């Protein structure tokens, strides 16, 4: 599994002009599921999402994690993260998990995140979503489990 994370001042997801998820200060995580991913991969990714130190401490160094700053986590499924872009001018999605597996693992990650941390929101799997954010920094990392 992969997650492109962005430290945000705020972020929201809209589907059909209806806000389905929103956070203030925290992390926006665009999540891609690849073939071969399983629950153990989701657990490893969740651990990184909650513990990756991307927030500044008193000295201005990135030493604090999401839980330490009591931030929100906005999970958004994005199968395009599983694309292979090494050849040609069109992405290949041969490494992406089949939709049913992607949905199952994304919801597993979401359920585990909500059971672990009280400030978790999400988009809607496979929906046409509009994502708005104010990137703080900007700070953006690609996490892989």
N, CA, C and O of each residue as an XYZ file, in Angstrom:
580
protein
N       0.855     -1.181      0.000
C       0.000      0.000      0.000
C       0.892      1.232      0.000
O       2.011      1.224      0.512
N       0.357      2.279     -0.588
C       1.056      3.556     -0.642
C       0.142      4.648     -0.122
O      -1.081      4.569     -0.238
N       0.760      5.668      0.455
C      -0.006      6.859      0.840
C       0.852      8.077      0.540
O       1.982      8.190      1.014
N       0.307      8.970     -0.242
C       0.926     10.264     -0.446
C       0.345     11.167      0.628
O      -0.840     11.499      0.596
N       1.180     11.563      1.578
C       0.678     12.357      2.701
C       1.091     13.812      2.540
O       2.181     14.126      2.063
N       0.201     14.670      2.947
C       0.471     16.097      2.937
C       0.075     16.659      4.285
O      -1.033     16.436      4.772
N       1.008     17.399      4.881
C       0.697     18.094      6.130
C      -0.176     19.280      5.736
O       0.194     20.075      4.871
N      -1.340     19.393      6.380
C      -2.304     20.415      5.971
C      -2.750     21.276      7.144
O      -2.743     20.856      8.301
N      -3.133     22.488      6.798
C      -3.810     23.354      7.775
C      -5.279     22.992      7.839
O      -5.919     23.080      8.887
N      -5.802     22.578      6.677
C      -7.159     22.020      6.606
C      -7.310     21.321      5.273
O      -6.600     21.621      4.313
N      -8.248     20.381      5.225
C      -8.521     19.635      4.001
C      -9.947     19.115      4.058
O     -10.489     18.849      5.131
N     -10.545     18.975      2.875
C     -11.909     18.440      2.805
C     -12.103     17.686      1.498
O     -11.391     17.899      0.516
N     -13.092     16.798      1.519
C     -13.466     16.015      0.350
C     -14.952     16.223      0.101
O     -15.774     16.116      1.011
N     -15.278     16.524     -1.151
C     -16.658     16.759     -1.548
C     -17.047     15.759     -2.624
O     -16.267     15.487     -3.536
N     -18.258     15.210     -2.518
C     -18.838     14.337     -3.525
C     -20.224     14.883     -3.841
O     -21.047     15.039     -2.939
N     -20.490     15.173     -5.108
C     -21.794     15.719     -5.523
C     -22.184     16.936     -4.681
O     -23.316     17.036     -4.208
N     -21.241     17.851     -4.502
C     -21.454     19.099     -3.767
C     -21.803     18.899     -2.296
O     -22.371     19.788     -1.660
N     -21.459     17.722     -1.757
C     -21.707     17.389     -0.351
C     -20.374     17.048      0.288
O     -19.664     16.163     -0.189
N     -20.026     17.745      1.370
C     -18.778     17.458      2.069
C     -18.930     16.137      2.811
O     -19.813     15.980      3.655
N     -18.049     15.182      2.482
C     -18.128     13.860      3.104
C     -17.042     13.657      4.152
O     -17.139     12.746      4.975
N     -16.009     14.495      4.132
C     -14.942     14.402      5.123
C     -14.171     15.705      5.178
O     -13.925     16.333      4.148
N     -13.790     16.111      6.378
C     -13.032     17.354      6.544
C     -12.239     17.300      7.833
O     -12.692     16.760      8.842
N     -11.039     17.876      7.778
C     -10.201     18.004      8.974
C      -9.608     19.401      9.009
O      -9.544     20.098      7.996
N      -9.179     19.789     10.194
C      -8.357     20.976     10.321
C      -6.908     20.483     10.310
O      -6.588     19.543      9.584
N      -6.059     21.079     11.074
C      -4.645     20.737     11.159
C      -4.442     19.221     11.215
O      -5.031     18.544     12.057
N      -3.605     18.692     10.315
C      -3.320     17.266     10.334
C      -2.724     16.774      9.040
O      -1.945     17.475      8.393
N      -3.100     15.542      8.659
C      -2.582     14.911      7.456
C      -3.697     14.522      6.506
O      -4.707     13.948      6.913
N      -3.503     14.840      5.238
C      -4.317     14.303      4.154
C      -3.523     13.147      3.581
O      -2.361     13.319      3.210
N      -4.129     11.970      3.502
C      -3.447     10.792      2.971
C      -4.217     10.263      1.772
O      -5.342      9.781      1.908
N      -3.602     10.357      0.596
C      -4.148      9.761     -0.615
C      -3.613      8.338     -0.653
O      -2.399      8.137     -0.684
N      -4.503      7.345     -0.651
C      -4.128      5.948     -0.427
C      -4.333      5.114     -1.684
O      -5.416      5.113     -2.270
N      -3.275      4.400     -2.094
C      -3.350      3.486     -3.226
C      -3.089      2.063     -2.779
O      -2.200      1.806     -1.966
N      -3.873      1.138     -3.318
C      -3.734     -0.278     -2.971
C      -3.230     -1.020     -4.206
O      -3.763     -0.870     -5.305
N      -2.184     -1.829     -3.992
C      -1.583     -2.574     -5.089
C      -1.849     -4.068     -4.940
O      -2.184     -4.551     -3.858
N      -1.693     -4.791     -6.052
C      -1.829     -6.248     -6.023
C      -0.882     -6.801     -4.969
O       0.255     -6.348     -4.840
N      -1.355     -7.772     -4.230
C      -0.529     -8.394     -3.211
C      -0.618     -7.731     -1.847
O      -0.137     -8.292     -0.862
N      -1.221     -6.552     -1.766
C      -1.387     -5.903     -0.467
C      -2.389     -6.692      0.366
O      -3.297     -7.333     -0.163
N      -2.203     -6.631      1.673
C      -3.088     -7.352      2.581
C      -3.282     -6.544      3.864
O      -2.830     -5.404      3.964
N      -3.956     -7.145      4.838
C      -4.228     -6.456      6.094
C      -2.950     -6.071      6.825
O      -2.896     -5.026      7.473
N      -1.927     -6.904      6.727
C      -0.655     -6.579      7.382
C      -0.042     -5.320      6.776
O       0.537     -4.505      7.494
N      -0.162     -5.157      5.469
C       0.330     -3.933      4.811
C      -0.457     -2.726      5.293
O       0.112     -1.657      5.517
N      -1.764     -2.894      5.451
C      -2.601     -1.798      5.943
C      -2.213     -1.424      7.372
O      -2.185     -0.242      7.715
N      -1.919     -2.407      8.197
C      -1.497     -2.142      9.577
C      -0.171     -1.378      9.608
O      -0.005     -0.438     10.385
N       0.767     -1.793      8.757
C       2.062     -1.090      8.704
C       1.871      0.357      8.237
O       2.493      1.275      8.771
N       1.014      0.549      7.245
C       0.765      1.898      6.741
C       0.100      2.753      7.818
O       0.472      3.912      8.004
N      -0.869      2.199      8.521
C      -1.536      2.947      9.587
C      -0.532      3.361     10.662
O      -0.569      4.492     11.146
N       0.352      2.458     11.028
C       1.373      2.784     12.019
C       2.191      3.990     11.558
O       2.441      4.911     12.335
N       2.602      3.978     10.295
C       3.368      5.105      9.761
C       2.534      6.378      9.726
O       3.036      7.449     10.068
N       1.282      6.284      9.324
C       0.431      7.476      9.248
C       0.305      8.158     10.608
O       0.349      9.385     10.698
N       0.152      7.377     11.642
C      -0.035      7.941     12.976
C       1.270      8.348     13.642
O       1.263      9.200     14.531
N       2.384      7.762     13.234
C       3.650      7.974     13.936
C       4.725      8.691     13.117
O       5.790      8.997     13.652
N       4.474      8.966     11.836
C       5.494      9.612     11.010
C       5.678     11.042     11.493
O       4.709     11.791     11.613
N       6.907     11.417     11.767
C       7.194     12.704     12.401
C       7.386     13.797     11.348
O       8.481     13.985     10.819
N       6.304     14.506     11.059
C       6.339     15.566     10.045
C       5.883     16.915     10.590
O       5.778     17.886      9.841
N       5.612     16.977     11.888
C       5.165     18.228     12.500
C       6.303     18.818     13.322
O       7.079     18.088     13.939
N       6.395     20.127     13.325
C       7.513     20.819     13.967
C       7.372     20.864     15.487
O       6.281     21.042     16.029
N       8.514     20.695     16.153
C       8.574     20.870     17.596
C       8.904     22.334     17.908
O       8.890     23.186     17.019
N       9.199     22.614     19.178
C       9.478     23.997     19.591
C      10.700     24.566     18.881
O      10.797     25.781     18.705
N      11.628     23.715     18.472
C      12.855     24.160     17.803
C      12.694     24.256     16.290
O      13.639     24.604     15.583
N      11.488     23.945     15.790
C      11.241     24.020     14.352
C      11.666     22.781     13.582
O      11.661     22.794     12.351
N      12.035     21.707     14.278
C      12.434     20.456     13.627
C      11.238     19.521     13.524
O      10.374     19.514     14.401
N      11.186     18.724     12.446
C      10.111     17.758     12.259
C      10.340     16.577     13.200
O      10.955     15.580     12.822
N       9.843     16.699     14.417
C      10.025     15.672     15.445
C       8.712     15.158     16.022
O       8.725     14.230     16.830
N       7.592     15.731     15.632
C       6.313     15.355     16.236
C       5.436     14.621     15.234
O       5.443     14.918     14.040
N       4.679     13.651     15.747
C       3.773     12.899     14.878
C       2.339     13.412     15.023
O       2.061     14.317     15.809
N       1.457     12.820     14.258
C       0.049     13.237     14.215
C      -0.607     13.178     15.596
O      -1.349     14.085     15.974
N      -0.336     12.127     16.331
C      -0.941     11.976     17.645
C      -0.416     13.017     18.626
O      -1.173     13.531     19.450
N       0.860     13.328     18.543
C       1.440     14.303     19.462
C       0.880     15.705     19.257
O       0.791     16.486     20.204
N       0.498     16.026     18.010
C      -0.073     17.360     17.747
C      -1.595     17.331     17.753
O      -2.245     18.344     17.495
N      -2.160     16.155     18.051
C      -3.615     15.965     18.093
C      -4.277     16.415     16.800
O      -5.293     17.111     16.812
N      -3.674     16.001     15.673
C      -4.175     16.382     14.357
C      -5.208     15.426     13.811
O      -5.412     14.333     14.339
N      -5.853     15.853     12.750
C      -6.821     15.027     12.056
C      -6.152     14.229     10.947
O      -5.077     14.592     10.469
N      -6.798     13.139     10.544
C      -6.327     12.296      9.452
C      -7.469     12.147      8.459
O      -8.536     11.641      8.805
N      -7.247     12.584      7.233
C      -8.247     12.471      6.166
C      -7.739     11.455      5.157
O      -6.760     11.712      4.457
N      -8.398     10.296      5.074
C      -8.025      9.223      4.156
C      -8.861      9.310      2.888
O     -10.089      9.376      2.943
N      -8.178      9.310      1.740
C      -8.861      9.403      0.446
C      -8.300      8.311     -0.458
O      -7.096      8.271     -0.709
N      -9.163      7.427     -0.946
C      -8.693      6.370     -1.844
C      -8.292      6.991     -3.182
O      -8.983      7.860     -3.713
N      -7.157      6.523     -3.716
C      -6.681      7.036     -4.999
C      -5.905      5.939     -5.708
O      -4.703      5.773     -5.503
N      -6.621      5.190     -6.551
C      -5.994      4.052     -7.211
C      -4.892      4.478     -8.166
O      -4.033      3.661     -8.500
N      -4.883      5.717     -8.614
C      -3.853      6.160     -9.557
C      -2.457      6.145     -8.929
O      -1.467      6.187     -9.659
N      -2.351      6.088     -7.608
C      -1.038      5.982     -6.974
C      -0.362      4.657     -7.304
O       0.860      4.545     -7.198
N      -1.135      3.656     -7.699
C      -0.578      2.348     -8.048
C      -0.143      2.286     -9.510
O       0.271      1.224     -9.975
N      -0.225      3.376    -10.232
C       0.118      3.384    -11.655
C       1.609      3.196    -11.874
O       2.436      3.651    -11.085
N       1.929      2.518    -12.957
C       3.314      2.396    -13.416
C       3.499      3.445    -14.507
O       2.861      3.378    -15.558
N       4.369      4.406    -14.254
C       4.573      5.522    -15.189
C       5.967      5.494    -15.821
O       6.397      6.475    -16.426
N       6.665      4.375    -15.679
C       8.048      4.302    -16.161
C       8.156      4.265    -17.680
O       9.155      4.732    -18.226
N       7.176      3.733    -18.368
C       7.255      3.601    -19.825
C       6.133      4.381    -20.496
O       5.022      4.479    -19.974
N       6.440      4.920    -21.640
C       5.425      5.552    -22.467
C       4.861      6.832    -21.882
O       5.403      7.415    -20.943
N       3.747      7.247    -22.476
C       3.104      8.501    -22.090
C       1.699      8.292    -21.546
O       0.914      9.237    -21.464
N       1.386      7.065    -21.178
C       0.085      6.755    -20.589
C       0.322      5.812    -19.413
O       1.074      4.846    -19.546
N      -0.308      6.074    -18.259
C      -0.071      5.210    -17.102
C      -0.649      3.815    -17.305
O      -1.673      3.632    -17.964
N       0.035      2.840    -16.721
C      -0.450      1.468    -16.700
C      -0.931      1.170    -15.282
O      -0.262      1.500    -14.303
N      -2.090      0.548    -15.192
C      -2.637      0.231    -13.876
C      -2.564     -1.262    -13.581
O      -3.328     -1.780    -12.766
N      -1.644     -1.947    -14.248
C      -1.529     -3.392    -14.072
C      -1.103     -3.781    -12.658
O      -1.349     -4.909    -12.231
N      -0.474     -2.871    -11.932
C      -0.057     -3.202    -10.563
C      -1.098     -2.824     -9.511
O      -0.923     -3.134     -8.333
N      -2.172     -2.162     -9.919
C      -3.233     -1.780     -8.981
C      -4.037     -3.010     -8.571
O      -4.233     -3.929     -9.366
N      -4.492     -3.017     -7.340
C      -5.347     -4.100     -6.861
C      -6.689     -4.051     -7.599
O      -7.145     -2.972     -7.974
N      -7.318     -5.199     -7.806
C      -8.670     -5.187     -8.377
C      -9.588     -4.337     -7.484
O      -9.368     -4.258     -6.275
N     -10.607     -3.706     -8.066
C     -11.461     -2.806     -7.283
C     -12.009     -3.413     -5.991
O     -12.024     -2.739     -4.961
N     -12.451     -4.653     -6.020
C     -13.013     -5.261     -4.803
C     -11.954     -5.376     -3.702
O     -12.242     -5.124     -2.533
N     -10.732     -5.756     -4.076
C      -9.649     -5.852     -3.093
C      -9.255     -4.471     -2.595
O      -9.014     -4.284     -1.402
N      -9.189     -3.503     -3.503
C      -8.859     -2.141     -3.110
C      -9.865     -1.579     -2.128
O      -9.498     -0.959     -1.130
N     -11.140     -1.800     -2.419
C     -12.186     -1.295     -1.524
C     -12.116     -1.969     -0.156
O     -12.218     -1.304      0.875
N     -11.943     -3.289     -0.150
C     -11.869     -4.026      1.113
C     -10.701     -3.526      1.963
O     -10.866     -3.291      3.160
N      -9.536     -3.364      1.361
C      -8.367     -2.943      2.138
C      -8.427     -1.474      2.532
O      -7.967     -1.104      3.612
N      -8.989     -0.635      1.669
C      -9.146      0.766      2.057
C     -10.078      0.864      3.265
O      -9.792      1.597      4.212
N     -11.190      0.129      3.233
C     -12.125      0.172      4.367
C     -11.526     -0.474      5.617
O     -11.817     -0.053      6.737
N     -10.702     -1.482      5.426
C     -10.004     -2.063      6.574
C      -9.111     -1.003      7.213
O      -9.130     -0.826      8.431
N      -8.327     -0.297      6.393
C      -7.464      0.773      6.891
C      -8.287      1.846      7.593
O      -7.922      2.294      8.679
N      -9.382      2.256      6.989
C     -10.250      3.281      7.576
C     -10.828      2.816      8.913
O     -10.801      3.560      9.893
N     -11.344      1.605      8.955
C     -11.920      1.083     10.203
C     -10.874      1.000     11.320
O     -11.147      1.366     12.463
N      -9.685      0.519     10.981
C      -8.616      0.415     11.977
C      -8.168      1.804     12.437
O      -7.896      2.011     13.620
N      -8.093      2.750     11.503
C      -7.699      4.117     11.857
C      -8.722      4.732     12.802
O      -8.353      5.354     13.798
N     -10.006      4.560     12.496
C     -11.055      5.129     13.346
C     -11.102      4.460     14.711
O     -11.477      5.098     15.694
N     -10.732      3.197     14.789
C     -10.696      2.499     16.075
C      -9.480      2.928     16.904
O      -9.479      2.800     18.129
N      -8.460      3.431     16.233
C      -7.207      3.790     16.897
C      -7.116      5.268     17.249
O      -6.545      5.627     18.279
N      -7.671      6.122     16.406
C      -7.515      7.570     16.554
C      -8.871      8.240     16.384
O      -9.589      7.912     15.440
N      -9.251      9.171     17.264
C     -10.604      9.745     17.213
C     -10.832     10.781     16.109
O     -11.979     11.147     15.851
N      -9.784     11.257     15.460
C      -9.927     12.335     14.476
C      -9.657     11.831     13.064
O      -8.726     12.295     12.406
N     -10.464     10.886     12.599
C     -10.279     10.304     11.266
C     -11.513     10.553     10.425
O     -12.635     10.283     10.854
N     -11.304     11.068      9.226
C     -12.367     11.300      8.249
C     -11.949     10.620      6.950
O     -10.804     10.191      6.810
N     -12.882     10.519      5.993
C     -12.514      9.897      4.717
C     -13.381     10.413      3.586
O     -14.429     11.029      3.781
N     -12.883     10.127      2.388
C     -13.676     10.333      1.189
C     -14.537      9.103      0.966
O     -14.733      8.300      1.878
N     -15.057      8.956     -0.263
C     -15.870      7.786     -0.614
C     -15.141      6.980     -1.667
O     -14.737      7.510     -2.702
N     -14.974      5.696     -1.398
C     -14.250      4.837     -2.324
C     -14.916      4.854     -3.699
O     -16.134      4.716     -3.809
N     -14.111      5.025     -4.739
C     -14.508      4.983     -6.152
C     -15.441      6.120     -6.586
O     -15.973      6.095     -7.695
N     -15.636      7.099     -5.730
C     -16.476      8.241     -6.100
C     -15.634      9.278     -6.836
O     -14.409      9.290     -6.720
N     -16.298     10.142     -7.589
C     -15.641     11.297     -8.193
C     -15.578     12.353     -7.093
O     -16.580     12.984     -6.758
N     -14.380     12.528     -6.541
C     -14.218     13.398     -5.377
C     -13.473     14.661     -5.751
O     -12.599     14.651     -6.618
N     -13.824     15.738     -5.096
C     -13.071     16.977     -5.180
C     -12.385     17.154     -3.831
O     -13.033     17.181     -2.784
N     -11.073     17.274     -3.879
C     -10.282     17.393     -2.655
C      -9.716     18.807     -2.593
O      -9.058     19.271     -3.524
N      -9.985     19.477     -1.486
C      -9.435     20.811     -1.260
C      -8.511     20.741     -0.059
O      -8.793     20.052      0.922
N      -7.384     21.476     -0.151
C      -6.462     21.470      0.965
C      -5.622     22.731      0.969
O      -5.421     23.383     -0.055
N      -5.151     23.041      2.135
C      -4.113     24.052      2.290
C      -2.925     23.298      2.856
O      -2.900     22.936      4.032
N      -1.926     23.065      1.983
C      -0.726     22.337      2.359
C       0.098     23.224      3.265
O       0.333     24.392      2.956
N       0.533     22.678      4.373
C       1.294     23.422      5.365
C       2.776     23.169      5.147
O       3.275     22.107      5.520
N       3.476     24.098      4.565
C       4.918     23.972      4.384
C       5.400     24.460      3.029
O       6.023     25.522      2.990
N       5.175     23.802      1.953
C       4.490     22.508      1.796
C       5.345     21.351      2.301
O       6.571     21.349      2.182
N       4.649     20.367      2.871
C       5.288     19.142      3.350
C       4.515     17.975      2.754
O       3.332     17.791      3.040
N       5.197     17.182      1.916
C       4.568     16.059      1.232
C       5.548     14.891      1.188
O       6.716     15.067      0.840
N       5.065     13.687      1.546
C       5.897     12.479      1.514
C       5.105     11.325      0.936
O       3.882     11.266      1.062
N       5.827     10.392      0.289
C       5.228      9.156     -0.181
C       5.620      8.057      0.800
O       6.801      7.744      0.950
N       4.628      7.474      1.466
C       4.858      6.368      2.397
C       4.487      5.064      1.709
O       3.495      4.997      0.983
N       5.286      4.029      1.939
C       4.974      2.718      1.407
C       5.055      1.711      2.539
O       5.933      1.802      3.398
N       4.134      0.745      2.541
C       4.146     -0.248      3.619
C       4.944     -1.461      3.225
O       5.064     -2.402      4.009
